[in-house]
Amino acid sequence: MKLFNREPALWLGLVAIGVKLLAAFGVDVTATQQAVINAVAAALVGLILAVMAHDAIGAAVLGFAQAALALAVGFGLDWSAEQQAVVLAAAAAVVAMWDRTQITAPVPAASVPRPLSGV
């Protein structure tokens, strides 16, 4: 994916400036909402880079989920802290289930010594 190449910070800067331009020219976005939008953009870029590098994708997915939930709350989602925690816990469980299918043992099962039965 050549779009991000080696310049993810440039793309994040472009998003930040774009949000400020929108706010300056009539879109009703508070400073807090701008900060949350930029946080979500950063989490999204982190997720994209993790997918491109094939490393730590689970952590990036959870970070993006947290940022997206913060964005939703920042724009008026009326969920209690408990509801937010349950949704994030469910996201963590889904990521853990997916991660489990991606992990390979460094040693084949046949080479691991087994205890003798009946001892």
Stockholm file with secondary structure:
# STOCKHOLM 1.0

chainA/1-119         MKLFNREPALWLGLVAIGVKLLAAFGVDVTATQQAVINAVAAALVGLILAVMAHDAIGAAVLGFAQAALALAVGFGLDWSAEQQAVVLAAAAAVVAMWDRTQITAPVPAASVPRPLSGV
#=GR chainA/1-119 SS CTTTTTCHHHHHHHHHHHHHHHHHTTCCCCHHHHHHHHHHHHHHHHHHHHHHHTSSHHHHHHHHHHHHHHHHHHTTCCCCHHHHHHHHHHHHHHHHHHHHHHCCCSSCGGGSCCCCTTC
#=GC SS_cons         CTTTTTCHHHHHHHHHHHHHHHHHTTCCCCHHHHHHHHHHHHHHHHHHHHHHHTSSHHHHHHHHHHHHHHHHHHTTCCCCHHHHHHHHHHHHHHHHHHHHHHCCCSSCGGGSCCCCTTC
//
